[in-house]
Amino acid sequence: MRISDVARHAGVSPSTVSYVLSGKRSISDTTRRRVLDSIDALGYRPHAGARSLASRRSNVLALVVPLREDVHVPVAMRFAVSVVTAARAHDHDVLLLTQGEGPAGLHRVAGSAMVDGVIVMDVETEDARVPVLRSLDLPSVLIGVPADTEALTCVDLDFAAAGAACVHHLADLGHRDIAFVGQPASVYERRTGFAERTLAGFEAAARERGVRATSHPCDPAAARTLAAELVRDRPDLTGLIVHNEPSLAPLLEALADHGRTPPETSVVALGSLPPGVAELTRVELPAEELGARAVALLMDRIDGPEHPEVTLLEPRIILGESTAPPVRPD
C-alpha cells in the first residue's frame, strides 16, 4: 500500500495525504478526516519517518545498560526484555546501548533526535551521567538511585531494606554469626548504587541485632575458595547471605563438599536463582516490574509535565528450604 493509493481512495492529491501525515500545512478538517478514514479503510501504515514528523516523536526509547565484565548478563537481559515488552505496549521500540560511553553516549543520543526518552541502568552513587541528564532536553528515568536525586525520576528495589531483611530473617531464627558474600570487588570500587546500598543495609541491621557479621566481595571464579576459607576460619558461622547470582551455585557446591549443605549453614540469596539451584530462601529481584515501571514513568515524562520522584519497591523474603535455626549452640 502506497501513499498514492490512499490519495486515490480519498479523492485528493498524494501531496495532501503527505501534509496530513506530516502536519507541515494546514488542511481542512473535512479533507483531513477523509484522508484518515481512507488510511483506516486501506490499512495503510505510514513510514516511520512520516509518523515522526506528524507527532514530532521517533517512537523509540533508549535503554542504557553497559555490559561490563562484572555485569551478570542474564539479569541485565531480564531488565532489557521487560523494558522492550512494556515499550511495545506504548507503541515504542527500544534502542539498546550496551557500551560504557558515560556522558558522551547520552550527548550523542540526545543530539541525534533518535529517541523520545532514555532509561539508564547500572547507576553509580556518584554517577557522571546525572548532571548530563539534568541538562539535556530529553526525558529520562533511572533504574537505580544515585546519591543526589534532585530533579531525577528513579525506580529501584529498596536494596538497603533488602540487605537488612536478610539479616533480620537470620537473626530471628537465632543466628549470631553470619557473613555476606557480595558482588565482585570492581562493582564496589566504581561505587555501583545497588551494591553499596545492599551492603549498607546489611551492616546497619547486623549492628542493630548485635550479630557478628563480615562482608566479602566475590568474583565467581573465586567462590569455591571463599566458601572453603569461611568454613575453615569461621567455625561458628551459621548463616550466609549471598548477593551474587553467578557465585551462588559454586558456593553451595563448596559448602556441600565441607558437609555444610543448607540449612546446616543457612543461606539466603538476594537476587534471582540460577538454573539448577534448589529453592532457597531469597529476596527476589523484581526485574520485570522495575522495567515496566521505568517505561510507565518515562512515558509520563514524555507526555506531560515533569514530576521527579524516587520509587523504591519493598523487598519481600520468599521462604525456601535453605534457612533454619542454627544447629550449633550460641
Contacts in CASP RR format, 6 or more apart in sequence:
PFRMAT RR
TARGET T0000
AUTHOR 0000-0000-0000
METHOD contacts of the structure
MODEL  1
MRISDVARHAGVSPSTVSYVLSGKRSISDTTRRRVLDSIDALGYRPHAGA
RSLASRRSNVLALVVPLREDVHVPVAMRFAVSVVTAARAHDHDVLLLTQG
EGPAGLHRVAGSAMVDGVIVMDVETEDARVPVLRSLDLPSVLIGVPADTE
ALTCVDLDFAAAGAACVHHLADLGHRDIAFVGQPASVYERRTGFAERTLA
GFEAAARERGVRATSHPCDPAAARTLAAELVRDRPDLTGLIVHNEPSLAP
LLEALADHGRTPPETSVVALGSLPPGVAELTRVELPAEELGARAVALLMD
RIDGPEHPEVTLLEPRIILGESTAPPVRPD
1 42 0 8 1.000
1 43 0 8 1.000
1 44 0 8 1.000
1 45 0 8 1.000
3 14 0 8 1.000
3 17 0 8 1.000
3 18 0 8 1.000
3 44 0 8 1.000
4 14 0 8 1.000
5 42 0 8 1.000
5 44 0 8 1.000
6 17 0 8 1.000
6 35 0 8 1.000
6 38 0 8 1.000
6 39 0 8 1.000
6 42 0 8 1.000
6 44 0 8 1.000
7 13 0 8 1.000
7 14 0 8 1.000
7 16 0 8 1.000
7 17 0 8 1.000
9 38 0 8 1.000
9 41 0 8 1.000
9 42 0 8 1.000
10 16 0 8 1.000
10 17 0 8 1.000
10 31 0 8 1.000
10 34 0 8 1.000
10 35 0 8 1.000
10 37 0 8 1.000
10 38 0 8 1.000
11 34 0 8 1.000
12 31 0 8 1.000
12 34 0 8 1.000
12 35 0 8 1.000
16 27 0 8 1.000
16 31 0 8 1.000
16 35 0 8 1.000
17 35 0 8 1.000
18 24 0 8 1.000
18 50 0 8 1.000
19 25 0 8 1.000
19 27 0 8 1.000
20 27 0 8 1.000
20 31 0 8 1.000
20 32 0 8 1.000
20 35 0 8 1.000
20 36 0 8 1.000
21 46 0 8 1.000
21 50 0 8 1.000
21 51 0 8 1.000
21 53 0 8 1.000
21 54 0 8 1.000
22 50 0 8 1.000
22 53 0 8 1.000
22 54 0 8 1.000
23 53 0 8 1.000
23 54 0 8 1.000
24 53 0 8 1.000
27 35 0 8 1.000
38 44 0 8 1.000
39 46 0 8 1.000
46 54 0 8 1.000
48 58 0 8 1.000
48 59 0 8 1.000
51 57 0 8 1.000
51 59 0 8 1.000
52 58 0 8 1.000
52 59 0 8 1.000
57 116 0 8 1.000
57 302 0 8 1.000
58 113 0 8 1.000
58 114 0 8 1.000
58 115 0 8 1.000
58 116 0 8 1.000
59 91 0 8 1.000
59 92 0 8 1.000
59 93 0 8 1.000
59 116 0 8 1.000
60 92 0 8 1.000
60 93 0 8 1.000
60 94 0 8 1.000
60 95 0 8 1.000
60 114 0 8 1.000
60 115 0 8 1.000
60 116 0 8 1.000
61 83 0 8 1.000
61 87 0 8 1.000
61 92 0 8 1.000
61 93 0 8 1.000
61 94 0 8 1.000
61 95 0 8 1.000
61 115 0 8 1.000
61 116 0 8 1.000
61 117 0 8 1.000
61 118 0 8 1.000
61 119 0 8 1.000
61 295 0 8 1.000
61 298 0 8 1.000
62 94 0 8 1.000
62 95 0 8 1.000
62 97 0 8 1.000
62 109 0 8 1.000
62 114 0 8 1.000
62 115 0 8 1.000
62 117 0 8 1.000
62 118 0 8 1.000
62 119 0 8 1.000
63 79 0 8 1.000
63 80 0 8 1.000
63 83 0 8 1.000
63 84 0 8 1.000
63 94 0 8 1.000
63 95 0 8 1.000
63 96 0 8 1.000
63 97 0 8 1.000
63 118 0 8 1.000
63 119 0 8 1.000
63 121 0 8 1.000
64 97 0 8 1.000
64 105 0 8 1.000
64 106 0 8 1.000
64 118 0 8 1.000
64 119 0 8 1.000
64 120 0 8 1.000
64 121 0 8 1.000
64 122 0 8 1.000
64 129 0 8 1.000
65 76 0 8 1.000
65 79 0 8 1.000
65 80 0 8 1.000
65 96 0 8 1.000
65 97 0 8 1.000
65 98 0 8 1.000
65 121 0 8 1.000
65 122 0 8 1.000
66 98 0 8 1.000
66 99 0 8 1.000
66 100 0 8 1.000
66 101 0 8 1.000
66 102 0 8 1.000
66 121 0 8 1.000
66 122 0 8 1.000
67 73 0 8 1.000
67 76 0 8 1.000
67 98 0 8 1.000
68 100 0 8 1.000
68 122 0 8 1.000
68 186 0 8 1.000
69 186 0 8 1.000
70 183 0 8 1.000
70 184 0 8 1.000
70 186 0 8 1.000
70 187 0 8 1.000
71 122 0 8 1.000
72 245 0 8 1.000
72 246 0 8 1.000
74 245 0 8 1.000
74 272 0 8 1.000
74 274 0 8 1.000
75 245 0 8 1.000
75 271 0 8 1.000
75 272 0 8 1.000
75 285 0 8 1.000
75 287 0 8 1.000
76 121 0 8 1.000
78 272 0 8 1.000
78 285 0 8 1.000
78 287 0 8 1.000
78 288 0 8 1.000
79 121 0 8 1.000
79 143 0 8 1.000
79 287 0 8 1.000
79 290 0 8 1.000
79 291 0 8 1.000
80 94 0 8 1.000
80 96 0 8 1.000
82 287 0 8 1.000
82 288 0 8 1.000
82 289 0 8 1.000
82 290 0 8 1.000
82 291 0 8 1.000
82 292 0 8 1.000
83 94 0 8 1.000
83 119 0 8 1.000
83 291 0 8 1.000
83 292 0 8 1.000
83 294 0 8 1.000
83 295 0 8 1.000
84 93 0 8 1.000
84 94 0 8 1.000
85 292 0 8 1.000
86 291 0 8 1.000
86 292 0 8 1.000
86 294 0 8 1.000
86 295 0 8 1.000
86 296 0 8 1.000
87 93 0 8 1.000
87 94 0 8 1.000
87 295 0 8 1.000
89 295 0 8 1.000
90 295 0 8 1.000
90 299 0 8 1.000
92 116 0 8 1.000
92 295 0 8 1.000
92 299 0 8 1.000
95 109 0 8 1.000
95 114 0 8 1.000
95 115 0 8 1.000
97 105 0 8 1.000
97 109 0 8 1.000
99 105 0 8 1.000
101 108 0 8 1.000
102 128 0 8 1.000
102 129 0 8 1.000
103 128 0 8 1.000
103 129 0 8 1.000
103 131 0 8 1.000
103 132 0 8 1.000
106 118 0 8 1.000
106 120 0 8 1.000
106 129 0 8 1.000
106 132 0 8 1.000
106 133 0 8 1.000
106 136 0 8 1.000
106 138 0 8 1.000
107 132 0 8 1.000
107 136 0 8 1.000
109 115 0 8 1.000
109 118 0 8 1.000
109 138 0 8 1.000
110 118 0 8 1.000
110 136 0 8 1.000
110 137 0 8 1.000
110 138 0 8 1.000
115 138 0 8 1.000
116 139 0 8 1.000
116 302 0 8 1.000
117 138 0 8 1.000
117 139 0 8 1.000
117 140 0 8 1.000
117 298 0 8 1.000
117 301 0 8 1.000
117 302 0 8 1.000
118 133 0 8 1.000
118 138 0 8 1.000
118 139 0 8 1.000
118 140 0 8 1.000
118 141 0 8 1.000
118 298 0 8 1.000
119 140 0 8 1.000
119 141 0 8 1.000
119 142 0 8 1.000
119 143 0 8 1.000
119 291 0 8 1.000
119 294 0 8 1.000
119 295 0 8 1.000
119 298 0 8 1.000
120 129 0 8 1.000
120 133 0 8 1.000
120 140 0 8 1.000
120 141 0 8 1.000
120 142 0 8 1.000
120 143 0 8 1.000
121 142 0 8 1.000
121 143 0 8 1.000
121 144 0 8 1.000
122 192 0 8 1.000
123 142 0 8 1.000
123 143 0 8 1.000
123 144 0 8 1.000
123 145 0 8 1.000
123 146 0 8 1.000
123 154 0 8 1.000
123 192 0 8 1.000
123 193 0 8 1.000
123 194 0 8 1.000
124 146 0 8 1.000
124 190 0 8 1.000
124 191 0 8 1.000
124 192 0 8 1.000
124 193 0 8 1.000
125 146 0 8 1.000
125 147 0 8 1.000
125 191 0 8 1.000
125 192 0 8 1.000
125 193 0 8 1.000
125 196 0 8 1.000
126 146 0 8 1.000
126 147 0 8 1.000
126 191 0 8 1.000
127 146 0 8 1.000
130 146 0 8 1.000
130 148 0 8 1.000
130 152 0 8 1.000
133 140 0 8 1.000
133 142 0 8 1.000
133 152 0 8 1.000
134 150 0 8 1.000
134 151 0 8 1.000
134 152 0 8 1.000
139 298 0 8 1.000
139 301 0 8 1.000
139 302 0 8 1.000
139 306 0 8 1.000
140 152 0 8 1.000
140 153 0 8 1.000
140 298 0 8 1.000
140 301 0 8 1.000
141 153 0 8 1.000
141 154 0 8 1.000
141 155 0 8 1.000
141 294 0 8 1.000
141 297 0 8 1.000
141 298 0 8 1.000
141 301 0 8 1.000
142 152 0 8 1.000
142 153 0 8 1.000
142 154 0 8 1.000
142 155 0 8 1.000
142 156 0 8 1.000
143 154 0 8 1.000
143 155 0 8 1.000
143 156 0 8 1.000
143 290 0 8 1.000
143 291 0 8 1.000
143 294 0 8 1.000
144 154 0 8 1.000
144 155 0 8 1.000
144 156 0 8 1.000
144 193 0 8 1.000
144 194 0 8 1.000
145 154 0 8 1.000
145 156 0 8 1.000
145 193 0 8 1.000
145 197 0 8 1.000
145 310 0 8 1.000
145 312 0 8 1.000
146 152 0 8 1.000
146 154 0 8 1.000
146 193 0 8 1.000
149 308 0 8 1.000
149 310 0 8 1.000
150 308 0 8 1.000
151 308 0 8 1.000
152 308 0 8 1.000
152 310 0 8 1.000
153 297 0 8 1.000
153 298 0 8 1.000
153 301 0 8 1.000
153 306 0 8 1.000
153 307 0 8 1.000
153 308 0 8 1.000
153 309 0 8 1.000
153 310 0 8 1.000
154 309 0 8 1.000
154 310 0 8 1.000
154 311 0 8 1.000
155 290 0 8 1.000
155 291 0 8 1.000
155 293 0 8 1.000
155 294 0 8 1.000
155 297 0 8 1.000
155 310 0 8 1.000
155 311 0 8 1.000
155 312 0 8 1.000
155 313 0 8 1.000
156 194 0 8 1.000
156 290 0 8 1.000
156 311 0 8 1.000
156 312 0 8 1.000
156 313 0 8 1.000
157 194 0 8 1.000
157 285 0 8 1.000
157 286 0 8 1.000
157 290 0 8 1.000
157 312 0 8 1.000
157 313 0 8 1.000
157 315 0 8 1.000
158 312 0 8 1.000
158 313 0 8 1.000
158 314 0 8 1.000
158 315 0 8 1.000
159 193 0 8 1.000
159 194 0 8 1.000
159 195 0 8 1.000
159 197 0 8 1.000
159 198 0 8 1.000
159 201 0 8 1.000
159 315 0 8 1.000
160 197 0 8 1.000
160 198 0 8 1.000
160 200 0 8 1.000
160 201 0 8 1.000
160 204 0 8 1.000
161 201 0 8 1.000
161 312 0 8 1.000
161 314 0 8 1.000
161 315 0 8 1.000
162 198 0 8 1.000
162 201 0 8 1.000
162 270 0 8 1.000
162 283 0 8 1.000
162 315 0 8 1.000
163 198 0 8 1.000
163 199 0 8 1.000
163 201 0 8 1.000
163 202 0 8 1.000
163 205 0 8 1.000
163 241 0 8 1.000
163 243 0 8 1.000
163 270 0 8 1.000
163 283 0 8 1.000
163 315 0 8 1.000
164 201 0 8 1.000
164 202 0 8 1.000
164 204 0 8 1.000
164 205 0 8 1.000
165 205 0 8 1.000
165 283 0 8 1.000
165 315 0 8 1.000
165 317 0 8 1.000
166 202 0 8 1.000
166 205 0 8 1.000
166 241 0 8 1.000
166 268 0 8 1.000
166 270 0 8 1.000
166 283 0 8 1.000
166 317 0 8 1.000
167 178 0 8 1.000
167 201 0 8 1.000
167 202 0 8 1.000
167 205 0 8 1.000
167 206 0 8 1.000
167 209 0 8 1.000
167 211 0 8 1.000
167 213 0 8 1.000
167 241 0 8 1.000
168 205 0 8 1.000
168 209 0 8 1.000
169 268 0 8 1.000
169 281 0 8 1.000
169 317 0 8 1.000
169 323 0 8 1.000
170 178 0 8 1.000
170 211 0 8 1.000
170 239 0 8 1.000
170 241 0 8 1.000
170 266 0 8 1.000
170 268 0 8 1.000
170 323 0 8 1.000
171 205 0 8 1.000
171 209 0 8 1.000
171 210 0 8 1.000
171 211 0 8 1.000
173 266 0 8 1.000
173 323 0 8 1.000
173 324 0 8 1.000
173 325 0 8 1.000
173 326 0 8 1.000
174 325 0 8 1.000
174 326 0 8 1.000
174 330 0 8 1.000
175 211 0 8 1.000
175 238 0 8 1.000
175 239 0 8 1.000
175 266 0 8 1.000
175 325 0 8 1.000
175 326 0 8 1.000
176 210 0 8 1.000
176 211 0 8 1.000
176 212 0 8 1.000
176 238 0 8 1.000
176 326 0 8 1.000
176 330 0 8 1.000
177 211 0 8 1.000
177 212 0 8 1.000
177 234 0 8 1.000
177 236 0 8 1.000
177 237 0 8 1.000
177 238 0 8 1.000
177 239 0 8 1.000
178 206 0 8 1.000
178 211 0 8 1.000
178 212 0 8 1.000
178 213 0 8 1.000
178 237 0 8 1.000
178 238 0 8 1.000
178 239 0 8 1.000
178 240 0 8 1.000
178 241 0 8 1.000
179 213 0 8 1.000
179 214 0 8 1.000
179 215 0 8 1.000
179 216 0 8 1.000
179 230 0 8 1.000
179 234 0 8 1.000
179 237 0 8 1.000
179 239 0 8 1.000
179 240 0 8 1.000
179 241 0 8 1.000
180 199 0 8 1.000
180 202 0 8 1.000
180 213 0 8 1.000
180 214 0 8 1.000
180 215 0 8 1.000
180 216 0 8 1.000
180 240 0 8 1.000
180 241 0 8 1.000
180 243 0 8 1.000
181 216 0 8 1.000
181 218 0 8 1.000
181 223 0 8 1.000
181 226 0 8 1.000
181 240 0 8 1.000
181 241 0 8 1.000
181 242 0 8 1.000
181 243 0 8 1.000
181 244 0 8 1.000
181 247 0 8 1.000
181 251 0 8 1.000
182 195 0 8 1.000
182 198 0 8 1.000
182 199 0 8 1.000
182 215 0 8 1.000
182 216 0 8 1.000
182 217 0 8 1.000
182 218 0 8 1.000
182 242 0 8 1.000
182 243 0 8 1.000
182 244 0 8 1.000
182 247 0 8 1.000
183 192 0 8 1.000
183 195 0 8 1.000
183 217 0 8 1.000
183 218 0 8 1.000
183 243 0 8 1.000
183 244 0 8 1.000
184 217 0 8 1.000
184 218 0 8 1.000
184 219 0 8 1.000
184 220 0 8 1.000
184 244 0 8 1.000
185 217 0 8 1.000
185 219 0 8 1.000
187 195 0 8 1.000
187 217 0 8 1.000
188 195 0 8 1.000
188 196 0 8 1.000
188 199 0 8 1.000
188 217 0 8 1.000
195 243 0 8 1.000
198 243 0 8 1.000
198 270 0 8 1.000
199 215 0 8 1.000
199 243 0 8 1.000
202 213 0 8 1.000
202 215 0 8 1.000
202 241 0 8 1.000
203 213 0 8 1.000
203 215 0 8 1.000
206 212 0 8 1.000
206 213 0 8 1.000
212 236 0 8 1.000
214 234 0 8 1.000
216 226 0 8 1.000
216 230 0 8 1.000
218 226 0 8 1.000
218 244 0 8 1.000
218 247 0 8 1.000
219 247 0 8 1.000
220 244 0 8 1.000
220 246 0 8 1.000
220 247 0 8 1.000
220 250 0 8 1.000
223 244 0 8 1.000
223 247 0 8 1.000
223 250 0 8 1.000
223 251 0 8 1.000
223 254 0 8 1.000
224 250 0 8 1.000
224 251 0 8 1.000
224 253 0 8 1.000
224 254 0 8 1.000
226 247 0 8 1.000
226 251 0 8 1.000
227 250 0 8 1.000
227 251 0 8 1.000
227 254 0 8 1.000
227 255 0 8 1.000
227 258 0 8 1.000
228 254 0 8 1.000
228 258 0 8 1.000
230 237 0 8 1.000
230 240 0 8 1.000
231 237 0 8 1.000
231 254 0 8 1.000
231 255 0 8 1.000
231 258 0 8 1.000
231 260 0 8 1.000
236 328 0 8 1.000
237 265 0 8 1.000
238 265 0 8 1.000
238 266 0 8 1.000
238 326 0 8 1.000
238 327 0 8 1.000
238 328 0 8 1.000
239 265 0 8 1.000
239 266 0 8 1.000
239 267 0 8 1.000
239 268 0 8 1.000
239 326 0 8 1.000
240 251 0 8 1.000
240 255 0 8 1.000
240 265 0 8 1.000
240 266 0 8 1.000
240 267 0 8 1.000
240 268 0 8 1.000
241 267 0 8 1.000
241 268 0 8 1.000
241 270 0 8 1.000
242 248 0 8 1.000
242 251 0 8 1.000
242 267 0 8 1.000
242 268 0 8 1.000
242 269 0 8 1.000
242 270 0 8 1.000
243 270 0 8 1.000
243 271 0 8 1.000
245 269 0 8 1.000
245 271 0 8 1.000
245 272 0 8 1.000
245 273 0 8 1.000
245 274 0 8 1.000
246 274 0 8 1.000
248 269 0 8 1.000
248 273 0 8 1.000
248 274 0 8 1.000
248 277 0 8 1.000
248 280 0 8 1.000
249 274 0 8 1.000
249 276 0 8 1.000
249 277 0 8 1.000
251 267 0 8 1.000
252 261 0 8 1.000
252 262 0 8 1.000
252 267 0 8 1.000
252 277 0 8 1.000
255 261 0 8 1.000
255 262 0 8 1.000
255 265 0 8 1.000
255 267 0 8 1.000
262 280 0 8 1.000
262 321 0 8 1.000
262 322 0 8 1.000
262 323 0 8 1.000
263 321 0 8 1.000
263 322 0 8 1.000
263 323 0 8 1.000
263 324 0 8 1.000
264 327 0 8 1.000
266 281 0 8 1.000
266 322 0 8 1.000
266 323 0 8 1.000
266 324 0 8 1.000
266 326 0 8 1.000
267 280 0 8 1.000
267 281 0 8 1.000
267 322 0 8 1.000
267 323 0 8 1.000
268 280 0 8 1.000
268 281 0 8 1.000
268 282 0 8 1.000
268 283 0 8 1.000
268 317 0 8 1.000
268 322 0 8 1.000
268 323 0 8 1.000
269 280 0 8 1.000
269 281 0 8 1.000
269 282 0 8 1.000
269 283 0 8 1.000
269 322 0 8 1.000
270 282 0 8 1.000
270 283 0 8 1.000
270 285 0 8 1.000
271 282 0 8 1.000
271 283 0 8 1.000
271 284 0 8 1.000
271 285 0 8 1.000
272 284 0 8 1.000
272 285 0 8 1.000
272 287 0 8 1.000
273 279 0 8 1.000
273 280 0 8 1.000
273 282 0 8 1.000
278 321 0 8 1.000
278 322 0 8 1.000
279 320 0 8 1.000
279 321 0 8 1.000
279 322 0 8 1.000
280 320 0 8 1.000
280 321 0 8 1.000
280 322 0 8 1.000
281 317 0 8 1.000
281 318 0 8 1.000
281 319 0 8 1.000
281 320 0 8 1.000
281 321 0 8 1.000
281 322 0 8 1.000
281 323 0 8 1.000
282 317 0 8 1.000
282 318 0 8 1.000
282 320 0 8 1.000
283 315 0 8 1.000
283 316 0 8 1.000
283 317 0 8 1.000
283 318 0 8 1.000
284 316 0 8 1.000
284 318 0 8 1.000
286 313 0 8 1.000
289 313 0 8 1.000
290 313 0 8 1.000
293 311 0 8 1.000
293 313 0 8 1.000
297 309 0 8 1.000
297 311 0 8 1.000
300 307 0 8 1.000
END
